[in-house]
Amino acid sequence: MLKALTKQEIIQQLKGSDRWSINTRELKRTWEFSDFQEAMSFIMRVAFLAEQHNHHPVINNVYSKVELRITTHDADNQVTERDIILANSISDIRHRAE
């Protein structure tokens, strides 16, 4: 079983931790895009990354707003290193697009 991280460990390992809502149960972040097409483009990039990592976030979308929630179900819905790796990868693709 994967080791659940403490909030301090999460903050230390997560790029842009000030942009994520952090607790030991999940990572959550919302992005606001200029329009629906830009939001969907971001969602598709996240989908490809999730497949590469074999770790899939919860994705909510309303027009130009995208919310992602990441947790590890195999670790009793706690945040693990898998979540940090995926969240950092997502932050990297968004940063390159800005």
trRosetta pair geometry for C-beta under 8 A, 3 or more apart (Angstrom, degrees):
i j d omega theta_ij theta_ji phi_ij phi_ji
1 74 6.8 -164 -138 148 73 89
1 75 6.2 127 176 -106 92 70
2 72 5.7 -66 72 152 144 158
2 74 6.1 81 11 98 110 104
2 75 4.4 -71 71 -71 98 122
2 80 4.2 24 142 -140 128 159
2 81 7.1 -137 -167 32 115 85
2 82 6.4 -45 -140 -5 160 115
3 75 7.4 -17 71 -133 7 134
3 80 6.3 127 74 -132 48 98
3 81 7.5 41 62 -11 89 101
4 24 6.4 57 170 -178 115 105
4 72 7.9 -156 -97 56 72 122
4 75 5.4 158 -70 161 82 123
4 76 7.3 -47 -63 58 129 99
4 78 3.5 -31 -117 138 117 149
4 79 6.6 82 -156 60 75 51
4 80 6.1 -75 -102 -79 40 79
5 9 4.1 -129 -169 90 102 124
5 10 5.1 129 115 -58 128 80
5 13 7.4 -85 -149 27 157 136
5 24 7.1 -158 83 -133 62 83
5 78 7.5 161 28 150 58 102
5 79 5.3 -63 47 103 102 92
5 80 6.2 147 -15 -118 94 31
5 81 6.9 120 -52 -54 123 60
5 84 7.2 53 -12 -39 162 124
6 9 4.7 97 51 6 77 102
6 10 7.0 -136 95 -6 41 86
6 24 6.8 -36 -142 -100 32 117
7 10 5.5 -52 -150 34 34 116
7 11 6.4 34 154 -20 66 105
7 22 6.3 120 -146 134 87 111
7 23 6.8 -34 -99 -142 109 39
7 24 5.8 -81 -59 -58 79 88
8 11 5.8 -53 -147 35 31 111
8 12 6.4 30 155 -19 64 108
9 12 5.8 -56 -148 37 31 112
9 13 6.2 10 162 -5 66 115
10 13 6.4 -74 -146 45 24 97
10 14 5.6 13 167 -19 68 122
10 17 7.2 130 132 -130 78 124
10 22 5.4 162 121 -163 136 128
10 24 7.4 -156 -25 -98 140 58
10 27 7.4 -172 -165 -81 127 106
10 79 5.5 28 -96 117 128 147
10 84 6.8 -154 -135 -84 66 110
11 14 6.3 -57 -125 36 21 105
11 17 4.8 107 -142 176 61 163
11 22 6.5 137 -72 114 78 170
13 81 7.5 -77 159 -121 164 73
13 84 4.7 -2 120 -157 122 150
13 88 7.9 -84 149 -53 79 130
14 17 4.2 101 87 -87 107 93
14 20 6.1 -75 159 32 144 147
14 22 7.0 -172 34 -94 163 133
14 27 7.2 176 -119 -119 145 138
14 84 5.6 -116 -80 -134 77 91
14 87 6.0 -18 -135 103 101 135
14 88 6.7 -148 -141 -67 52 90
15 87 7.7 178 43 119 81 89
15 88 4.8 96 12 -125 112 88
15 91 5.0 -172 89 89 114 154
15 92 7.5 60 71 -55 159 78
16 19 4.4 -15 158 22 105 119
16 20 6.8 104 111 -17 83 94
16 91 5.1 178 30 -145 132 143
17 20 5.8 -62 -150 39 45 106
17 22 6.4 -1 -168 -41 94 145
19 29 6.0 41 134 -131 86 122
19 91 7.6 128 70 -116 136 116
20 27 5.1 -21 -176 -166 131 97
20 28 6.8 132 -168 65 75 38
20 29 4.8 -59 -110 -67 68 108
20 87 6.6 25 -95 -169 150 138
21 27 7.3 142 73 -166 59 46
21 28 4.2 -22 59 67 111 96
21 29 6.7 179 12 -74 77 52
22 27 6.1 -5 -106 -114 68 74
22 79 7.7 -1 -156 -52 82 169
23 26 6.6 21 60 47 89 59
23 79 7.7 159 95 -17 45 128
24 78 5.9 -20 156 -148 84 88
24 79 5.7 -128 -160 23 41 103
25 71 6.3 -16 157 -115 57 132
25 77 5.8 13 -160 137 84 93
25 78 6.3 -63 -112 -110 43 48
25 79 6.9 33 70 -25 6 87
26 69 5.2 4 173 -173 137 93
26 70 6.3 148 -163 71 80 42
26 71 4.1 -57 -100 -63 85 109
26 77 7.2 -32 -59 178 93 88
26 79 6.5 161 -102 -65 16 96
26 83 7.9 -148 -143 -147 49 150
27 68 7.9 -4 107 113 89 93
27 69 7.2 159 80 -155 51 46
27 70 4.5 -12 56 57 101 100
27 71 7.4 172 17 -65 67 61
27 79 6.0 94 -35 -113 90 125
27 83 5.7 152 4 164 122 120
27 84 7.9 134 -44 -83 151 50
27 87 5.2 -36 115 -85 161 145
28 67 6.8 2 -170 -176 94 98
28 68 7.0 177 -144 90 49 53
28 69 4.8 -6 -100 -103 88 78
28 70 7.7 -173 -73 20 44 67
29 67 7.3 177 91 -148 38 58
29 68 5.6 -3 57 55 83 94
29 87 7.7 119 -3 -145 132 105
30 65 6.3 -5 -172 -171 106 98
30 66 7.0 161 -154 85 57 46
30 67 4.6 -22 -99 -98 84 81
30 68 7.9 179 -83 19 38 63
31 39 7.6 164 98 -122 105 82
31 42 6.6 -112 91 151 152 165
31 65 7.2 164 84 -153 50 51
31 66 4.8 -6 56 59 98 97
31 67 7.9 -175 21 -77 63 37
31 68 8.0 29 -2 -4 101 100
31 94 6.7 -133 -103 -132 145 141
32 64 6.1 48 -167 124 64 99
32 65 5.5 -17 -105 -101 69 77
33 36 7.9 138 86 -79 121 12
33 38 4.0 -169 173 101 130 112
33 39 4.3 -166 35 -64 140 75
33 42 6.5 -158 -69 -5 140 136
33 64 4.5 -136 68 -170 77 88
33 65 7.5 -166 20 -74 76 29
33 66 7.0 40 -13 -3 112 105
34 38 5.3 65 45 16 83 154
34 64 6.5 -126 88 -144 15 137
35 38 5.3 97 56 11 69 101
35 39 7.2 -128 104 -4 38 93
35 63 7.8 -75 -165 170 45 86
35 64 5.5 -75 -130 -93 11 114
36 39 5.6 -59 -150 38 33 114
36 40 6.2 29 156 -18 69 107
36 63 5.3 -79 -81 -160 93 56
36 64 5.9 -89 -65 -71 46 66
37 40 5.8 -55 -145 38 30 109
37 41 6.4 36 153 -24 63 104
38 41 5.6 -49 -148 31 32 116
38 42 6.7 34 152 -18 62 103
38 64 7.0 27 63 -138 102 91
39 42 5.8 -56 -156 35 32 112
39 43 6.5 33 148 -20 65 106
39 61 6.0 134 150 -148 125 113
39 63 7.1 114 13 131 159 38
39 64 5.0 -170 -42 -142 129 41
39 65 6.9 -7 -117 26 141 14
39 66 5.1 168 -158 -43 97 108
40 43 5.3 -48 -146 35 38 116
40 44 6.5 41 154 -21 66 100
40 61 7.4 73 -83 -161 67 158
41 44 5.8 -52 -152 33 31 111
41 45 6.7 30 150 -17 63 103
42 45 5.7 -54 -152 35 34 110
42 46 6.4 35 150 -18 66 105
42 66 5.9 -144 93 7 128 165
42 93 7.9 144 -143 117 73 113
42 94 6.8 40 -139 -99 115 90
42 97 7.3 -149 -95 61 92 171
43 46 5.6 -54 -149 37 33 113
43 47 6.3 39 150 -26 65 103
43 59 5.9 102 -137 -173 104 145
43 61 6.2 -28 -73 -70 143 140
43 66 6.0 -156 -67 -123 93 137
44 47 5.4 -48 -147 31 34 116
44 48 6.7 33 155 -16 64 101
45 48 5.9 -53 -151 35 33 109
45 49 6.5 33 151 -16 64 107
45 93 5.1 -180 151 159 132 149
45 97 7.9 -157 2 -50 171 140
46 49 5.6 -58 -149 40 33 112
46 50 6.1 37 153 -24 67 106
46 57 6.9 -59 171 41 123 124
46 59 6.7 140 102 -95 142 131
46 68 6.8 -142 -148 -94 153 135
46 90 5.8 30 -115 -120 94 108
46 93 7.5 -168 -72 67 59 145
47 50 5.6 -52 -146 34 29 114
47 51 6.6 31 154 -18 62 104
47 59 7.9 -39 -70 -35 85 160
48 51 5.8 -53 -151 34 32 112
48 52 6.5 35 151 -20 64 104
49 52 5.6 -54 -151 34 34 114
49 53 6.3 15 157 -4 68 110
49 86 7.0 128 137 -149 109 79
49 89 5.2 166 -166 130 131 125
49 90 6.3 168 94 -78 160 70
49 93 6.6 -125 -54 -21 141 145
50 53 6.0 -66 -145 49 29 100
50 54 7.9 99 160 -80 57 7
50 55 6.2 -117 -152 81 70 52
50 56 4.6 74 179 -106 129 62
50 57 6.3 -119 -98 9 128 78
50 86 6.8 47 -104 -145 66 124
51 54 7.0 23 -170 -75 33 49
51 56 8.0 40 -65 -83 50 95
53 82 7.3 137 167 -166 115 87
53 85 6.6 166 -136 113 133 111
53 86 5.2 169 110 -91 169 95
53 89 6.8 -174 -51 27 137 160
55 70 7.8 49 147 -152 108 105
55 72 7.7 -37 -144 -102 115 81
55 82 5.1 -176 -107 168 153 112
55 83 7.4 -147 167 -83 139 47
55 85 7.7 90 44 78 156 104
55 86 5.0 -122 96 -62 125 139
57 68 4.6 13 149 -166 150 98
57 69 6.1 152 -173 69 93 41
57 70 4.5 -50 -108 -83 102 80
57 86 6.8 173 -49 141 104 138
57 90 7.7 16 -18 -64 150 152
58 68 7.0 141 74 -160 57 48
58 69 4.1 -10 55 58 110 101
58 70 7.7 -156 21 -68 73 37
59 66 6.9 -26 -162 -164 90 95
59 67 7.5 147 -158 80 41 55
59 68 5.9 -12 -102 -103 66 72
60 66 7.3 150 82 -158 54 46
60 67 4.3 -7 59 57 105 103
60 68 7.9 -162 25 -70 72 30
60 69 7.7 41 -4 -5 104 102
61 65 7.0 161 -151 87 49 56
61 66 5.2 -9 -102 -105 83 73
61 67 7.7 -162 -69 24 41 68
62 65 5.1 -4 63 59 83 104
68 90 6.7 -114 84 -179 174 165
70 79 7.6 69 108 -117 87 89
70 83 4.6 141 137 -148 112 97
70 86 5.8 -176 -142 88 144 125
70 87 5.6 -149 43 -65 160 99
71 77 5.0 19 154 -156 139 66
71 78 6.9 126 -163 56 95 9
71 79 6.4 -79 -123 -77 66 60
71 83 6.3 1 -113 -95 22 138
72 75 4.1 35 100 25 118 110
72 77 7.2 180 74 -114 48 22
72 78 6.2 -30 56 69 97 59
72 79 6.9 117 6 -130 97 20
72 80 4.3 -3 -5 15 154 116
72 82 5.4 100 -90 60 122 122
72 83 5.7 -111 -38 -41 93 106
73 77 6.0 11 -113 -74 48 69
75 78 4.6 -87 122 51 106 97
75 80 4.9 127 -3 -46 164 128
79 83 4.8 -99 -150 61 74 152
79 84 7.3 83 171 -46 101 83
80 83 5.5 112 53 5 57 97
80 84 7.5 -111 111 0 39 91
81 84 5.4 -52 -149 36 41 114
81 85 6.2 44 153 -23 70 103
82 85 5.8 -54 -150 34 30 112
82 86 6.5 24 155 -13 64 107
83 86 5.9 -58 -148 40 31 107
83 87 6.0 29 156 -18 67 110
84 87 5.8 -57 -142 40 28 110
84 88 6.1 27 159 -18 65 108
85 88 6.0 -57 -147 38 25 109
85 89 6.4 26 154 -19 62 108
86 89 5.6 -56 -149 36 32 112
86 90 6.3 32 154 -19 66 105
87 90 5.7 -53 -148 36 32 111
87 91 6.4 34 152 -19 65 104
88 91 5.6 -50 -146 36 33 113
88 92 6.4 39 152 -24 63 103
89 92 5.6 -51 -151 31 32 115
89 93 6.8 26 155 -15 65 100
90 93 6.1 -54 -150 34 33 104
90 94 6.4 28 154 -14 65 108
91 94 5.9 -60 -148 41 31 109
91 95 6.0 35 154 -24 66 109
92 95 5.7 -55 -144 35 28 113
92 96 6.5 28 158 -18 63 104
93 96 5.8 -52 -150 35 34 111
93 97 6.5 29 153 -18 64 109
94 97 5.7 -61 -151 37 33 110
94 98 6.6 37 152 -30 67 103
95 98 5.9 -51 -150 22 33 113
